[in-house]
Amino acid sequence: MTNLNQETKRNHYDVIIIGGGAAGLMTAIESSKNQQNTLVIEHNKTVGNKILISGGGRCNFTNINAKIDNYISENVDFMRSSFSNYTPENFVDLVKYHQIEYYEKTLGQLFCKRSSRQIIDLLLAEINSQFCDILTYHKVIDIEKKDYFELQIQSNFDNSVVKLTSDKLVIACGGLSFPKKGASNFGYQIAKNFGHRITKIKPGLVPLIYNDKDLLSMSGISFDSVVKTNYEEKTKNTNKTIEKTFKEKTLITHRGFSGPAILQISSYLKPVDKINIQISLEKSINEIINSNIKSQKELKTILGEYLPGRFVDYLIESRLHSEDIINKPIIQYNHNEIEKIIEIIDNWELDIIQNEGYEKAEVTVGGLDTKELNQKTMESKLVQGLYFVGEIVDITGWLGGYNFQWAWASGYNCGKNI
């Protein structure tokens, strides 16, 4: 296994990688295997901090169904080269080789059975330590491009500064999500300093805030749902509005909404936007109501067979009552009331004006403009020898292992061709 060190073995490297996360370590694996003298610089005390906390500590390391349709970008076709060269199956083979037990949770999501630490250990074991150093708890404070890249590196232990040079430089320091784990705008600033465009960025896979005190009292309740929003998708020639739909669980929190369906839809939302939540039951609400159309059972009783009691109370007392519909035996509702009950439960439209920000976001949507990168190598088209991989690039995946797969694929593509 590669040792983490507090000093470098040389002053000049073939490749320096800024960022010891998933994409940076994958790049280091391939560059060191190609016998490129490589240095990974990580400002935290250990590498792979986001890997360690991912998937509830079990790391959702890929998704076997990953394809470009599962990603957001101004130019999603940019991914094709990386994805054709490194597939989910390639990483699964690596997991198997290292005898890491894993399981599929839902929808192609693969998790470690034991611990996320196993993925970090796998990555470090794959690095050719003869050709790679990993410098932790150091930060880059300055970069200049001459005939080579000249970096000033400051120790977080004693603030001492050393100067290092490299022929090639890889930026793998991620986005703005999880600032408590050291995330910052450093990578974006480097990109801008070298003349690159950063697309509009925002928190993604993030819980939503909804100010309804009656709803917030339902905190902790989850239910199956279909969540929808209209999204403006950019193509080569035009923009088109499409409906994005996710069928997964919604969770009510003390601040609003979370759960897989909400996190997924959040990446597609504008700052002020509408979402539609359809409560998904074993039967459609239309079937439930109409199959009990002559029943003496009250609406609350019938809905309580499918939903938690507190949530049924909220639906009736807050949502239906606002439409002048009260709880009573189903047989007593007239046709218009029945239609209104079905419509309200099937079409819960919400105005969303805020999310919980980068503190709770799992990813950053947007990033370095892919039009300024070589999709076969991840090298900048503006600065020879400068590369960008992982989350800093304008490629954002869905919840469920997709972002790790982009990290592996982009890092592999870069390290293999550097």
Protein Blocks (a to p, Z undefined) as FASTA:
>chain_A
ZZddfbdfbfbdfbdcehjbfklmmmmmmmmmnopacddddfbfbehklmmmggnhnopa
bcfkbcfklpccfblmlmmmmmmmocfklmmmmmmmnopacddfbehiacdfkbmklmmm
mmmmmpcfkloccdehiacfbdcddfbccdddddfklopacddddfbdcdfebpfehkln
opafklmmmmmmnopacdddddehiacddddfklmmmgoiacddddddddddddfkbccd
ddddddddddddfklpgdjklmmmmmmpcfbdcdddddddfbdfklmmmmmmmccbdfkl
mmmmmbcfklmmmmmmmmmmmnopacddfklpcfklmmmmmmmmmmccdddfbdebjmlp
cbdeddjdfklpcfklopafkbghiacehjlpccdddeehjmmmmmmmmmmmmmmmZZ
